[in-house]
Amino acid sequence: MNNKFKSGDKVMIDKSSQYYGSNNSNNPKYVEGVITGVSGEGGSLHYHVNWSNGGHNTYKASDLIKVEEVKEKSIHDILVERSELEVGDIVKVTHKVPNYDLGWECNWCEDMDDVIGREYTVISKPNSKGVRLDVGMGFNYPLQSVQLVRKGLKPIVVSLTIDYFAIVSKEGIKVGCQIITFEAFDKLAEAVAKMRK
């Protein structure tokens, strides 16, 4: 019998698996697990996995991928590859992570603690440094510290300075944590026009 996996193998849920999108504690998207047993016969083998987050489940071989198969990439790189985050999506920063956690190419600054538990708009595509949010401080947040709240409309992002962006969406114009309605913007434009005379 040619088993793809054996007890003790470190695995993750493969992107092609039906469980990949579940992302609950028993089917975690980006978490390493260990195969604790194999049951069944022939083509009906099932692999029992204990996840490092405390969850557990049973899978077919096609649902799993060995961690060593993607060893040349960091876990954060895998998160970037698998990320479905897009500019305009609304995310919540859920927790602090250690510097360079899982291969993230940045460190966590003390000021980043202030945004934990709050919702922000994604203003850059995910990359090895993480994802930029419209926080107004210019930090990159690792993907393991943000959670999608809802998909957003494609906004227009305008760079104001190296660290600040204006995000134009249906809601208005967001700069930092403030939203300027289109009505308020019209008044602002009138005031700017007067000042330029």
HELIX and SHEET records of a PDB file:
HELIX    1   1 GLY A   42  SER A   44  5                                   3    
HELIX    2   2 ALA A   61  ASP A   63  5                                   3    
HELIX    3   3 VAL A   67  VAL A   70  5                                   4    
HELIX    4   4 ILE A   75  ARG A   82  1                                   8    
HELIX    5   5 ASP A  101  GLY A  103  5                                   3    
HELIX    6   6 GLU A  110  VAL A  115  5                                   6    
HELIX    7   7 LEU A  143  SER A  145  5                                   3    
HELIX    8   8 PHE A  182  ARG A  196  1                                  15    
SHEET    1   A 5 HIS A  56  TYR A  59  0                                        
SHEET    2   A 5 HIS A  46  TRP A  51 -1                                        
SHEET    3   A 5 GLY A  33  SER A  39 -1                                        
SHEET    4   A 5 LYS A  10  ILE A  13 -1                                        
SHEET    5   A 5 LEU A  64  LYS A  66 -1                                        
SHEET    1   B 3 GLU A 119  THR A 121  0                                        
SHEET    2   B 3 ILE A  90  VAL A  93 -1                                        
SHEET    3   B 3 VAL A 146  ARG A 150 -1                                        
SHEET    1   C 2 VAL A 131  ARG A 132  0                                        
SHEET    2   C 2 ASN A 140  TYR A 141 -1                                        
SHEET    1   D 4 ILE A 156  SER A 159  0                                        
SHEET    2   D 4 PHE A 165  SER A 169 -1                                        
SHEET    3   D 4 GLY A 172  VAL A 175 -1                                        
SHEET    4   D 4 GLN A 178  ILE A 180 -1                                        
END                                                                             
